[in-house]
Amino acid sequence: MKAKASVIAQKLINLYRQSHVIVGGWATLNPIFLEEATPDVIREMRNLPTSKFLIKHIENLRNGVTPMDSIDPELLPYGGMMSDEINSIDLSNDELQEITSALDSFTPDQNGLEIIHRLNVVKRFGDEWMTGIRAALTQHPDLVSKWDIVIQTERAYSLWNSATDIISRPITERVRAQVQADMPEYETYLPMFGDAGAELLSKLRTFLTSMHHDTDDSESSESSSVL
């Protein structure tokens, strides 16, 4: 089932706004923008707030003005304020030692995440702990690669919980649209849970298909009643 242009447009806007927490940064995002920003998606995007800069960025990519691993500083989301903030973060020696020790023994599971969540250095960053610590580790590439595994594990469990919640209640058109937009991430992360993840992903796809058929049946009934 092909996602609507409006759903894809919102997804691309969300990715643009969240660029500071995306593993791989612009080198990861830019190919997605080029592939999915079709003319009908761009038309839908023009109706969304804060889309002007992203549309211009996509044009720059297509024209070869901007390299595939970067963005014009003037087109950064939030006016670049988020990038300036996270790039100015430093860790104390004790904090660096704490996070280094935790990463050396990290296991990509729920228990491993709970240990990370309890670290004092993580608590310091509050809700921005994934972004803040990654920015603070930029001078330690060996630790950045380990931290990326933490981010991926956190995202995987977040999506698992989200998918489990979605299939436990009646799905609405709004939820269906959000699931469609997030489906690439579900398809990336849920298989990490083996057979259980594959089954959950299958249930999500069934929910989307069911909602689609229910909508079609409703529209057919309305048309018949009018005739």
C-alpha beads as a LAMMPS data file, in Angstrom:
LAMMPS data file: protein, C-alpha beads

227 atoms
226 bonds

1 atom types
1 bond types

-500.0 500.0 xlo xhi
-500.0 500.0 ylo yhi
-500.0 500.0 zlo zhi

Masses

1 110.0

Atoms # bond

1 1 1 0.000 0.000 0.000
2 1 1 1.544 3.294 -1.086
3 1 1 1.582 6.065 1.513
4 1 1 -0.262 9.260 0.699
5 1 1 1.807 12.257 -0.359
6 1 1 0.626 14.179 2.713
7 1 1 1.874 11.403 5.016
8 1 1 5.292 11.330 3.354
9 1 1 5.512 15.127 3.457
10 1 1 4.905 15.136 7.215
11 1 1 7.435 12.335 7.670
12 1 1 10.136 14.321 5.833
13 1 1 9.388 17.427 7.898
14 1 1 9.702 15.340 11.076
15 1 1 13.037 13.907 9.933
16 1 1 14.300 17.415 9.115
17 1 1 13.344 18.695 12.567
18 1 1 14.943 15.676 14.263
19 1 1 18.153 15.766 12.237
20 1 1 20.249 16.428 15.358
21 1 1 19.361 12.986 16.771
22 1 1 19.562 10.940 13.559
23 1 1 22.496 8.543 13.497
24 1 1 24.591 9.445 10.464
25 1 1 23.200 12.977 10.267
26 1 1 22.715 14.567 6.859
27 1 1 24.551 11.753 5.067
28 1 1 21.713 9.481 6.214
29 1 1 18.844 11.928 5.691
30 1 1 19.694 13.497 2.338
31 1 1 19.238 10.318 0.226
32 1 1 15.820 9.871 1.877
33 1 1 14.842 13.438 1.004
34 1 1 15.882 12.971 -2.629
35 1 1 14.120 9.644 -3.045
36 1 1 10.837 10.470 -1.352
37 1 1 10.318 14.174 -2.130
38 1 1 8.377 13.629 -5.365
39 1 1 6.523 16.583 -6.942
40 1 1 3.236 15.648 -5.246
41 1 1 5.010 15.352 -1.890
42 1 1 6.611 18.771 -2.371
43 1 1 3.155 20.224 -3.131
44 1 1 1.811 18.795 0.115
45 1 1 4.884 19.968 1.997
46 1 1 4.269 23.588 0.980
47 1 1 1.122 23.524 3.125
48 1 1 3.030 22.489 6.255
49 1 1 4.695 24.886 8.709
50 1 1 8.507 25.303 8.613
51 1 1 8.693 23.544 5.240
52 1 1 10.261 26.398 3.235
53 1 1 13.831 25.675 4.348
54 1 1 13.539 21.929 3.764
55 1 1 12.158 22.437 0.254
56 1 1 15.048 24.775 -0.525
57 1 1 17.502 22.234 0.905
58 1 1 16.087 19.496 -1.318
59 1 1 16.386 21.802 -4.343
60 1 1 20.033 22.460 -3.446
61 1 1 20.710 18.726 -3.248
62 1 1 19.123 18.088 -6.621
63 1 1 21.037 20.951 -8.230
64 1 1 24.340 19.786 -6.774
65 1 1 24.738 22.998 -4.777
66 1 1 24.874 21.118 -1.466
67 1 1 26.991 17.942 -0.956
68 1 1 25.115 14.804 0.053
69 1 1 26.587 14.812 3.558
70 1 1 25.740 18.396 4.519
71 1 1 23.263 21.274 4.512
72 1 1 23.596 25.005 3.950
73 1 1 24.011 26.526 7.460
74 1 1 21.285 29.045 6.645
75 1 1 18.805 26.198 6.116
76 1 1 19.449 24.357 9.379
77 1 1 16.316 23.544 11.411
78 1 1 15.662 25.894 14.343
79 1 1 17.996 28.406 12.710
80 1 1 20.962 26.228 13.663
81 1 1 20.400 26.913 17.367
82 1 1 20.068 23.211 18.168
83 1 1 23.381 22.399 16.458
84 1 1 25.168 25.235 18.257
85 1 1 23.798 24.037 21.587
86 1 1 24.781 20.394 21.294
87 1 1 28.227 21.176 19.866
88 1 1 29.154 23.275 22.921
89 1 1 28.739 20.427 25.444
90 1 1 31.724 19.103 27.416
91 1 1 32.031 16.180 29.832
92 1 1 34.081 16.228 32.999
93 1 1 36.777 13.582 33.469
94 1 1 34.522 11.715 35.905
95 1 1 31.610 11.798 33.460
96 1 1 33.790 10.602 30.602
97 1 1 35.089 7.757 32.742
98 1 1 31.529 6.832 33.767
99 1 1 30.194 6.702 30.220
100 1 1 33.313 4.879 28.939
101 1 1 32.935 2.164 31.564
102 1 1 29.218 1.780 30.819
103 1 1 29.770 1.533 27.066
104 1 1 32.508 -1.086 27.473
105 1 1 30.039 -3.378 29.253
106 1 1 26.832 -2.382 27.421
107 1 1 24.511 -5.133 26.204
108 1 1 21.856 -4.175 23.571
109 1 1 18.839 -5.229 25.602
110 1 1 16.394 -3.841 28.167
111 1 1 18.768 -4.490 31.056
112 1 1 21.581 -2.708 29.254
113 1 1 19.359 0.328 28.657
114 1 1 18.292 0.448 32.300
115 1 1 21.941 0.617 33.347
116 1 1 22.528 3.488 30.897
117 1 1 19.435 5.343 32.168
118 1 1 20.748 5.213 35.744
119 1 1 24.077 6.892 34.924
120 1 1 24.586 10.301 36.525
121 1 1 25.896 11.713 33.253
122 1 1 22.715 10.582 31.483
123 1 1 20.498 12.145 34.159
124 1 1 22.376 15.419 33.684
125 1 1 21.122 15.718 30.112
126 1 1 17.480 14.927 30.926
127 1 1 15.265 14.255 27.894
128 1 1 18.105 15.213 25.522
129 1 1 20.461 12.512 26.843
130 1 1 20.894 10.672 23.540
131 1 1 21.712 13.826 21.581
132 1 1 23.681 15.565 24.296
133 1 1 26.042 12.714 25.080
134 1 1 26.629 11.894 21.422
135 1 1 27.614 15.519 20.798
136 1 1 29.886 15.486 23.843
137 1 1 31.662 12.366 22.545
138 1 1 32.547 13.771 19.116
139 1 1 36.251 13.894 20.066
140 1 1 36.124 10.175 20.893
141 1 1 35.030 8.371 17.696
142 1 1 35.481 4.940 19.271
143 1 1 32.940 5.894 21.925
144 1 1 30.588 7.497 19.381
145 1 1 30.262 4.195 17.517
146 1 1 29.424 2.437 20.788
147 1 1 26.975 5.187 21.739
148 1 1 25.212 4.770 18.397
149 1 1 24.438 1.186 19.431
150 1 1 22.804 2.566 22.588
151 1 1 20.719 4.988 20.497
152 1 1 19.659 2.225 18.115
153 1 1 18.723 -0.049 21.005
154 1 1 16.712 2.713 22.695
155 1 1 14.885 3.428 19.432
156 1 1 14.178 -0.261 18.878
157 1 1 12.532 -0.662 22.284
158 1 1 10.637 2.598 21.876
159 1 1 9.187 1.372 18.576
160 1 1 8.412 -2.032 20.096
161 1 1 6.403 -0.360 22.870
162 1 1 4.685 1.952 20.387
163 1 1 3.724 -0.897 18.051
164 1 1 2.458 -3.021 20.950
165 1 1 0.289 -0.140 22.136
166 1 1 -1.082 0.510 18.643
167 1 1 -2.253 -3.041 18.010
168 1 1 -3.875 -3.254 21.452
169 1 1 -6.524 -0.632 20.664
170 1 1 -8.770 0.376 17.756
171 1 1 -6.775 2.152 15.082
172 1 1 -7.860 5.577 13.861
173 1 1 -7.117 7.352 10.620
174 1 1 -4.672 9.630 12.432
175 1 1 -2.805 6.690 13.983
176 1 1 -2.784 4.886 10.629
177 1 1 -1.155 7.897 8.968
178 1 1 1.502 8.058 11.673
179 1 1 2.218 4.332 11.394
180 1 1 2.576 4.712 7.627
181 1 1 5.072 7.524 8.117
182 1 1 7.039 5.534 10.691
183 1 1 6.844 2.191 8.866
184 1 1 10.442 2.384 7.514
185 1 1 11.679 2.575 11.107
186 1 1 9.413 -0.264 12.222
187 1 1 10.742 -2.337 9.333
188 1 1 14.303 -1.506 10.356
189 1 1 14.118 -2.040 14.099
190 1 1 11.404 -4.611 14.861
191 1 1 13.294 -7.469 13.104
192 1 1 15.953 -6.975 15.804
193 1 1 13.548 -8.810 18.141
194 1 1 13.596 -11.976 16.032
195 1 1 10.381 -13.917 15.455
196 1 1 8.480 -11.796 17.991
197 1 1 9.472 -8.639 16.140
198 1 1 8.533 -10.122 12.765
199 1 1 5.129 -11.101 14.144
200 1 1 4.546 -7.628 15.587
201 1 1 5.533 -6.042 12.265
202 1 1 3.093 -8.336 10.460
203 1 1 0.314 -7.264 12.837
204 1 1 1.066 -3.603 12.150
205 1 1 0.817 -4.203 8.407
206 1 1 -2.457 -6.073 8.933
207 1 1 -3.845 -3.156 10.936
208 1 1 -2.988 -0.745 8.125
209 1 1 -4.549 -3.012 5.505
210 1 1 -7.651 -3.523 7.642
211 1 1 -8.073 0.216 8.151
212 1 1 -7.649 0.780 4.417
213 1 1 -10.317 -1.803 3.568
214 1 1 -12.718 -0.430 6.185
215 1 1 -12.358 3.031 4.689
216 1 1 -12.961 1.733 1.174
217 1 1 -16.068 -0.191 2.304
218 1 1 -17.413 2.896 4.056
219 1 1 -16.899 5.058 0.991
220 1 1 -18.581 2.425 -1.224
221 1 1 -21.598 2.292 1.105
222 1 1 -21.914 6.069 1.059
223 1 1 -21.751 6.116 -2.726
224 1 1 -24.441 3.391 -2.973
225 1 1 -26.740 5.256 -0.610
226 1 1 -26.416 8.417 -2.694
227 1 1 -27.237 6.517 -5.881

Bonds

1 1 1 2
2 1 2 3
3 1 3 4
4 1 4 5
5 1 5 6
6 1 6 7
7 1 7 8
8 1 8 9
9 1 9 10
10 1 10 11
11 1 11 12
12 1 12 13
13 1 13 14
14 1 14 15
15 1 15 16
16 1 16 17
17 1 17 18
18 1 18 19
19 1 19 20
20 1 20 21
21 1 21 22
22 1 22 23
23 1 23 24
24 1 24 25
25 1 25 26
26 1 26 27
27 1 27 28
28 1 28 29
29 1 29 30
30 1 30 31
31 1 31 32
32 1 32 33
33 1 33 34
34 1 34 35
35 1 35 36
36 1 36 37
37 1 37 38
38 1 38 39
39 1 39 40
40 1 40 41
41 1 41 42
42 1 42 43
43 1 43 44
44 1 44 45
45 1 45 46
46 1 46 47
47 1 47 48
48 1 48 49
49 1 49 50
50 1 50 51
51 1 51 52
52 1 52 53
53 1 53 54
54 1 54 55
55 1 55 56
56 1 56 57
57 1 57 58
58 1 58 59
59 1 59 60
60 1 60 61
61 1 61 62
62 1 62 63
63 1 63 64
64 1 64 65
65 1 65 66
66 1 66 67
67 1 67 68
68 1 68 69
69 1 69 70
70 1 70 71
71 1 71 72
72 1 72 73
73 1 73 74
74 1 74 75
75 1 75 76
76 1 76 77
77 1 77 78
78 1 78 79
79 1 79 80
80 1 80 81
81 1 81 82
82 1 82 83
83 1 83 84
84 1 84 85
85 1 85 86
86 1 86 87
87 1 87 88
88 1 88 89
89 1 89 90
90 1 90 91
91 1 91 92
92 1 92 93
93 1 93 94
94 1 94 95
95 1 95 96
96 1 96 97
97 1 97 98
98 1 98 99
99 1 99 100
100 1 100 101
101 1 101 102
102 1 102 103
103 1 103 104
104 1 104 105
105 1 105 106
106 1 106 107
107 1 107 108
108 1 108 109
109 1 109 110
110 1 110 111
111 1 111 112
112 1 112 113
113 1 113 114
114 1 114 115
115 1 115 116
116 1 116 117
117 1 117 118
118 1 118 119
119 1 119 120
120 1 120 121
121 1 121 122
122 1 122 123
123 1 123 124
124 1 124 125
125 1 125 126
126 1 126 127
127 1 127 128
128 1 128 129
129 1 129 130
130 1 130 131
131 1 131 132
132 1 132 133
133 1 133 134
134 1 134 135
135 1 135 136
136 1 136 137
137 1 137 138
138 1 138 139
139 1 139 140
140 1 140 141
141 1 141 142
142 1 142 143
143 1 143 144
144 1 144 145
145 1 145 146
146 1 146 147
147 1 147 148
148 1 148 149
149 1 149 150
150 1 150 151
151 1 151 152
152 1 152 153
153 1 153 154
154 1 154 155
155 1 155 156
156 1 156 157
157 1 157 158
158 1 158 159
159 1 159 160
160 1 160 161
161 1 161 162
162 1 162 163
163 1 163 164
164 1 164 165
165 1 165 166
166 1 166 167
167 1 167 168
168 1 168 169
169 1 169 170
170 1 170 171
171 1 171 172
172 1 172 173
173 1 173 174
174 1 174 175
175 1 175 176
176 1 176 177
177 1 177 178
178 1 178 179
179 1 179 180
180 1 180 181
181 1 181 182
182 1 182 183
183 1 183 184
184 1 184 185
185 1 185 186
186 1 186 187
187 1 187 188
188 1 188 189
189 1 189 190
190 1 190 191
191 1 191 192
192 1 192 193
193 1 193 194
194 1 194 195
195 1 195 196
196 1 196 197
197 1 197 198
198 1 198 199
199 1 199 200
200 1 200 201
201 1 201 202
202 1 202 203
203 1 203 204
204 1 204 205
205 1 205 206
206 1 206 207
207 1 207 208
208 1 208 209
209 1 209 210
210 1 210 211
211 1 211 212
212 1 212 213
213 1 213 214
214 1 214 215
215 1 215 216
216 1 216 217
217 1 217 218
218 1 218 219
219 1 219 220
220 1 220 221
221 1 221 222
222 1 222 223
223 1 223 224
224 1 224 225
225 1 225 226
226 1 226 227
